Amino acid sequence: MNAAIDPTIQVNPLFMRVDLLIEVSKLELAIASIRRQKVAGEVESLVAPLASRVARINEALGRLSA
């Protein structure tokens, strides 16, 4: 069996959308957990990169819907 990846394979946008929605949910859970467990001064430095990733994924979701 040849393990090479076929470049003509197309990924169904529905699967990509579901994967991105799952990722957003995981990030939102992580953000909520950080907000519950950390002191106020530490929260924003930990949440900012996660929130940025959520924003980028939401942009990608918007492009998939178009």
Phi, psi and omega in degrees: 000135181272125183271004180294146179273130180281116183292348181272356179293130179254135178269131179296126180303331178297318178295320178297318180297315179298316179300318179293321178295322176297317179297318177299317179298318178297317179295319179295322176296319178297317179298315179297320179295317178298315181296328179284325192261337186259157175285156188307321183292336182268340190299307187297322180293333178273326184279327186307311180294327179290318178295324177296319178295319177301316180299316180295321179293320178297324175297316178298320178297321178297321178291326178293327182286336183287000000 
